[in-house]
């Protein structure tokens, strides 16, 4: 019988991606406040510099492109050298695209999968030898409720998140046997710069909802990590969506179809 492994985050050593903004940045601050030590990464160097300056001695940084295999190798090497080991990998970096699939391109599809699926999965693969030696080790993947029930005009993003969810479900028992936890955070509408950094398209008017703050989202993720949980859905909107999708998927699809017929015409 599986028993949850609770965690004291104080003193844990980790890598955190997507720390330039949004949930990743909020996670970095919350973890540092709890006494964790992190190598934070993202593409915007000045933002990382400012973040690290808030927590001298606890945060270090490496700016770069997470989709590059060499950079991922450098992250693991730098974190283990700096902190003498590794207990956590938190994959919060991501991107998306909006628009009809028929008008999209293979390049967009591949770019989304590189950022939202391959990069976090391969980073964790590289980190496994260090995690096996860590204290209450765990990996955290930031997924989406759209990985459970997709929305139109978000095909690439939904597909990548669904792949990520499937990966976590498949690998969790394997890593649990080695003492490594896997936490999947299924986010709903969340305060971030996601819509400002789309690889293609622009936000559809019908998809705009009241977002949960990045700080509240980060707090929910860290509570779940401390409690040794496997899945967390921060905020009632996320939980309501997945409940509706599970119980009445046809009803949800009909409602979405009606909304899509209202224009994505800009």
BELRA-V178020 format. One record per run of one state. SS is the DSSP state (@ for helix, = for strand, . for the rest). FROM is the first residue (numbers start at 1). LEN is the number of residues. If there is no record, write none. Layout:
BEGIN
ss-><SS,SS>
from-><FROM,FROM>
len-><LEN,LEN>
END
This chain:
BEGIN
ss-><.,=,.,@,.,=,.,@,.,=,.,@,.,=,.,@,.,@,.,=,@,.,@,.,=,.,=,.,@,.,@,.,=,.,@,.,=,.,@,.,@,.>
from-><1,13,18,22,34,37,43,45,55,59,64,69,84,88,92,101,104,106,133,138,145,148,155,177,181,188,190,191,194,198,205,208,212,213,214,228,231,233,236,248,249,262>
len-><12,5,4,12,3,6,2,10,4,5,5,15,4,4,9,3,2,27,5,7,3,7,22,4,7,2,1,3,4,7,3,4,1,1,14,3,2,3,12,1,13,5>
END
